[in-house]
Amino acid sequence: MGELHPRAYAAADPVASHKLKILHVLFSSRVAGSERYCADLANGQAALGHEVHVAGRYGSPIAGLLSKEVVFHGLAIPFLRGLRLRRLMDRTGIEIAHGHLSHGCKALAAAPDSVAKIATLHVGYKAKQHARLDGVICVNTAQSTRLGTFGGQSTLISNWLPDVKSAESFDLRAQLNLPRETRLVGSVGRLHLSKGYDVLVSAFRQSAPDNAALVIVGEGPHRAALEKLAEGDSRIHLPGHCNNVPGFLRNLDLFVSPSREESAGLAILEAMHEGLPIIATAAEGPSEYLREHPVTLAAPGSVEGLAAALADVLREQPVVRLSRVGYDLAPFSRSAGIANVLDFYSRVARGAAVQAAPDIDQPRLIYASEAQE
């Protein structure tokens, strides 16, 4: 396994570094946490002066999340996707190709040897997707212990709080025709079995008071099953995709992340930014980075455990709205996270260049971290 770098590089200085030509590859038809991570990273890199491109599906909603400094390339059909990506890299002089999710990482196999190939492990390491890459970014410690025989470089860079732009506020209770005194419990994410929304719906039906409502925003393959599970309970709402997550969160009294599996959990950080009380399952990522924060943790997949947590947080109080929480968001610095990714790019690119060069009197590169030891 390659060297595992520390969580943060104190010496990282993206402003002074070489300006890179970067291509992010993400073939998604919906926007969820991984897509928002990719867009925020691309926007942050472009703001620092790097030339940034994103390749994705033609018409993908991720294009709407990108700043005007980022160039989006929409590929209409998956046929010969790898070849077209290679031509794009050759035409634009790409130096770093950063894959996201399975299809994006697989497509990097066609990249030229001159391009450093990197992936963020939004879900986890899979040899078929990642073994041929030059570097992987782990988003939690547990991932870094499961890289097996991966021969490239690896690093640990936790997710950060994305750029929170001023968002228009709206009245969710009015939109849903709910009484003003309704306590709003909410969640944001892809409607997939791994996200545990079936557990949340069952737990809410079991223990939430009559003056509470549950709102889950997002789309995904588990929608029909959730609608059936919620049938007959008018307190449960599945309004679909939300383009204004901050505005949605500001309406809530309580945020719940019920995931069976969660590597990071971007929506949790956004809920922390809004000061919401939080119940989260002790999945792999959240159990690590929420350890020092005033958050209620429940066992993943446990209806009884989540129902007990909901009952405790929503027990009757003199006031309708739950109080806001002051979280320490310093560990989730966006500028530090983006700087660490750029620093890792440089480390991987240097290593790839050494491997590609002829093995004749090749001098050993001395990294800044080694020089300081």
C-alpha positions in Angstrom: 0.0 0.0 0.0 1.2 3.5 -0.8 2.1 6.1 1.9 -0.8 7.4 3.9 -0.4 11.1 4.3 -1.7 13.0 7.3 -5.2 14.6 7.4 -3.8 18.1 6.8 -0.6 19.6 5.3 0.4 22.6 7.2 2.7 23.8 4.4 0.2 23.5 1.6 0.1 26.8 -0.3 -2.2 26.4 -3.4 -1.9 30.1 -4.4 1.9 29.9 -4.8 1.9 26.5 -6.4 2.1 25.6 -10.1 -1.3 26.2 -11.8 -2.6 22.9 -12.9 -4.9 21.7 -15.7 -7.5 19.5 -13.9 -10.3 17.3 -15.2 -13.0 16.0 -12.9 -14.9 13.0 -14.2 -18.4 12.3 -12.8 -21.2 10.6 -14.8 -24.2 11.2 -12.6 -27.8 11.9 -13.6 -28.8 13.3 -10.2 -27.2 15.6 -7.6 -26.4 14.3 -4.1 -23.5 14.6 -1.8 -20.8 13.2 -4.1 -21.8 15.5 -6.9 -21.9 18.5 -4.6 -18.4 17.6 -3.3 -17.1 17.4 -6.9 -18.7 20.7 -7.9 -17.5 22.5 -4.8 -13.9 21.2 -5.3 -13.9 22.2 -9.0 -15.2 25.7 -8.2 -12.6 26.2 -5.4 -9.7 25.1 -7.6 -10.8 27.4 -10.4 -11.1 30.3 -8.0 -7.4 29.7 -7.1 -6.4 30.1 -10.8 -6.2 26.5 -11.9 -7.7 25.5 -15.3 -10.6 23.2 -14.3 -12.8 21.0 -16.5 -15.6 18.6 -15.6 -16.7 15.8 -17.8 -20.1 14.3 -17.2 -23.3 13.2 -18.8 -24.9 15.5 -21.4 -27.6 17.6 -19.6 -26.3 16.6 -16.2 -27.6 18.9 -13.4 -24.1 19.1 -12.0 -23.4 21.7 -14.8 -25.7 24.1 -13.0 -23.6 23.9 -9.8 -20.3 24.9 -11.6 -19.0 28.5 -11.6 -18.4 30.2 -14.9 -14.6 29.6 -14.5 -15.2 25.8 -14.8 -15.6 24.3 -18.3 -18.2 21.5 -18.5 -18.0 18.8 -21.2 -21.2 16.8 -21.6 -20.9 13.4 -23.2 -24.2 12.4 -24.8 -23.8 8.6 -24.9 -21.6 6.1 -22.9 -20.3 4.4 -26.0 -16.5 4.9 -26.4 -16.6 7.2 -23.3 -13.0 6.3 -22.4 -11.7 7.2 -25.9 -13.5 10.5 -26.0 -12.1 11.4 -22.5 -8.6 10.6 -23.7 -9.0 12.9 -26.7 -10.4 15.6 -24.4 -7.3 15.2 -22.1 -5.0 15.4 -25.1 -6.7 18.4 -26.6 -6.7 20.4 -23.3 -3.4 19.3 -21.9 -4.8 17.8 -18.7 -2.3 17.0 -16.0 -4.6 15.7 -13.3 -7.7 13.5 -13.9 -9.8 13.1 -10.7 -12.5 10.4 -10.8 -15.7 10.4 -8.7 -18.0 7.4 -8.2 -17.7 4.1 -10.1 -18.3 5.1 -13.8 -16.0 8.1 -13.5 -13.2 6.1 -12.0 -13.5 3.3 -14.5 -13.3 5.8 -17.3 -9.8 7.0 -16.1 -8.3 3.7 -17.3 -8.1 5.3 -20.8 -6.1 8.3 -19.6 -2.6 8.8 -21.0 0.4 7.8 -18.9 1.3 11.5 -18.7 -1.8 12.2 -16.7 -1.9 11.6 -12.9 -5.1 9.6 -12.2 -6.7 10.2 -8.8 -10.0 9.2 -7.2 -11.9 10.2 -4.1 -13.4 7.2 -2.3 -16.9 8.5 -1.9 -18.1 5.0 -1.1 -15.0 2.8 -0.6 -12.0 1.2 -2.3 -12.8 -1.3 -5.0 -10.0 -2.9 -6.9 -11.8 -3.0 -10.2 -12.3 0.8 -10.1 -9.2 2.0 -8.3 -6.3 -0.4 -8.6 -4.9 1.1 -11.8 -5.0 4.7 -10.5 -2.0 6.6 -9.2 -3.6 7.9 -6.0 -6.8 7.7 -3.9 -8.2 10.1 -1.3 -9.8 8.4 1.7 -12.5 10.5 3.4 -12.3 8.6 6.8 -9.7 6.5 8.6 -11.4 3.2 8.2 -11.2 3.4 4.4 -7.4 3.8 4.7 -7.1 0.4 6.4 -8.9 -1.4 3.5 -6.7 -0.5 0.5 -5.2 -4.0 0.3 -2.4 -4.2 -2.2 -3.1 -0.8 -3.8 0.3 0.3 -5.2 -0.4 4.0 -5.6 -0.3 6.8 -3.1 -3.1 7.4 -0.6 -4.1 10.2 1.7 -6.7 11.0 4.3 -8.7 14.2 3.6 -12.0 14.4 5.4 -14.9 16.2 3.7 -15.3 19.9 4.3 -18.1 22.3 4.6 -18.8 23.4 1.0 -19.1 27.0 0.0 -22.4 28.2 1.5 -23.8 30.9 -0.8 -26.5 33.2 0.4 -29.7 31.2 -0.2 -33.3 32.5 -0.4 -35.3 31.6 2.7 -38.8 30.1 2.2 -41.6 29.0 4.5 -41.7 25.2 4.3 -44.6 24.9 6.7 -46.7 27.2 4.5 -45.7 25.2 1.4 -46.8 22.0 3.0 -49.9 23.6 4.5 -48.7 22.7 8.1 -49.7 24.5 11.3 -47.1 27.0 12.6 -46.6 24.9 15.7 -45.5 21.9 13.7 -42.1 20.5 14.7 -40.2 19.8 11.5 -37.8 16.8 11.3 -35.9 16.6 8.1 -33.2 14.9 6.1 -31.5 15.4 2.7 -30.1 12.7 0.5 -30.5 10.2 -2.3 -33.4 7.8 -1.8 -31.4 4.6 -1.7 -31.6 1.7 0.7 -28.1 2.4 2.0 -29.3 5.8 3.3 -31.7 4.2 5.8 -34.8 6.3 5.1 -37.0 3.3 5.6 -35.6 3.1 9.1 -36.3 6.8 9.7 -39.9 6.6 8.4 -40.6 3.5 10.6 -39.0 5.2 13.6 -40.8 8.4 13.1 -44.2 6.6 12.8 -43.4 4.7 16.0 -42.3 7.5 18.3 -42.8 11.1 16.9 -45.5 13.3 18.6 -48.6 14.2 16.7 -47.4 17.8 16.2 -44.3 16.7 14.3 -43.8 16.3 10.5 -41.1 14.4 8.7 -39.7 15.9 5.4 -37.2 13.9 3.3 -35.9 15.8 0.2 -34.2 13.9 -2.6 -34.8 11.4 -5.3 -33.7 7.9 -5.9 -34.6 4.2 -6.6 -36.1 3.7 -3.1 -38.9 6.3 -3.5 -41.7 3.9 -4.2 -40.8 1.7 -1.3 -40.7 4.8 1.0 -44.1 6.1 -0.3 -45.6 2.7 0.5 -44.1 2.6 4.0 -45.3 6.1 4.7 -48.8 5.4 3.3 -51.6 6.5 5.7 -49.5 8.9 7.7 -50.1 12.5 6.6 -47.2 13.8 8.7 -44.6 12.3 6.3 -43.6 14.2 3.2 -41.4 13.3 0.2 -41.3 16.5 -1.9 -38.5 15.3 -4.2 -35.3 17.1 -5.2 -34.4 20.4 -3.5 -32.3 23.1 -5.2 -32.0 25.2 -2.0 -30.7 22.9 0.7 -29.6 25.7 3.1 -33.1 27.3 2.8 -34.7 23.9 3.5 -32.5 23.3 6.5 -33.3 26.6 8.1 -36.9 25.5 8.4 -36.1 22.4 10.4 -36.1 21.9 14.2 -34.2 18.6 13.9 -32.0 17.0 11.3 -31.6 13.2 11.0 -29.1 11.2 9.1 -30.3 7.6 9.2 -27.7 6.0 6.9 -26.9 2.3 7.1 -23.6 3.1 5.3 -22.0 6.6 5.2 -18.4 7.4 4.3 -18.7 11.1 4.9 -22.2 12.8 5.0 -22.0 16.2 3.4 -25.6 17.1 4.5 -24.6 16.6 8.1 -22.0 19.3 7.8 -24.5 21.6 6.2 -27.0 21.0 9.1 -24.2 21.8 11.5 -23.6 25.1 9.7 -27.3 25.9 10.3 -26.9 25.0 14.0 -29.5 22.3 13.9 -29.8 19.6 16.6 -28.7 16.4 14.9 -29.4 12.7 15.2 -27.1 10.5 13.1 -26.4 6.9 12.9 -22.9 5.8 14.0 -21.9 4.8 10.5 -18.3 4.7 9.4 -17.7 8.4 8.6 -20.0 10.2 11.0 -19.0 8.1 14.0 -15.4 9.4 13.4 -15.8 13.1 12.8 -18.8 13.7 15.0 -17.1 12.1 18.1 -16.3 15.5 19.7 -19.6 17.2 18.8 -22.9 17.5 20.6 -24.8 15.0 18.3 -27.0 12.1 19.2 -25.7 8.9 17.6 -27.9 5.8 17.1 -27.0 2.3 15.8 -27.3 2.0 12.0 -30.3 0.1 10.8 -32.0 0.0 14.2 -35.6 1.3 14.1 -35.9 0.9 17.9 -32.7 2.9 18.5 -33.7 5.7 16.2 -37.2 5.8 17.6 -35.8 6.2 21.1 -33.5 9.0 20.0 -36.4 10.8 18.2 -38.6 10.4 21.3 -35.9 11.8 23.5 -35.1 14.9 21.4 -38.7 15.6 20.5 -40.1 15.2 24.0 -42.6 18.0 25.0 -41.0 21.3 25.8 -42.4 24.7 26.7 -41.3 26.1 23.3 -42.1 24.7 19.9 -38.8 25.2 18.2 -35.7 23.4 19.4 -32.8 25.6 20.3 -29.9 26.0 17.9 -26.5 24.4 18.6 -23.1 26.1 18.3 -20.7 23.6 16.5 -17.0 24.0 16.1 -16.7 24.0 12.3 -12.9 24.7 12.2 -12.0 21.0 11.5 -14.2 21.3 8.3 -12.4 24.2 6.7 -13.1 24.4 3.0 -9.8 26.3 2.2 -7.7 23.7 4.0 -9.5 20.8 2.4 -9.0 22.1 -1.1 -5.4 23.0 -0.4 -4.8 19.5 0.8 -6.3 18.0 -2.3 -4.1 20.2 -4.5 -1.0 19.3 -2.5 -1.8 15.6 -2.9 -2.1 16.2 -6.7 1.4 17.5 -6.7 2.8 14.6 -4.7 1.1 12.0 -6.9 2.2 13.8 -10.1 5.8 13.9 -9.0 5.6 10.2 -8.1 4.1 9.3 -11.5 6.7 11.3 -13.3 9.5 9.4 -11.6 7.9 6.0 -12.5 7.5 7.1 -16.1 11.0 8.4 -16.6 13.9 6.1 -17.8 15.6 4.4 -14.8 19.0 5.8 -15.6 20.8 7.7 -12.8 17.4 8.9 -11.6 17.9 11.3 -8.7 15.7 10.9 -5.6 13.2 13.6 -5.1 13.2 15.2 -1.7 9.7 16.4 -0.6 9.3 19.4 1.7 7.9 17.1 4.5 11.1 15.1 4.4 13.4 18.1 4.3 11.8 19.3 7.6 12.5 16.0 9.4 
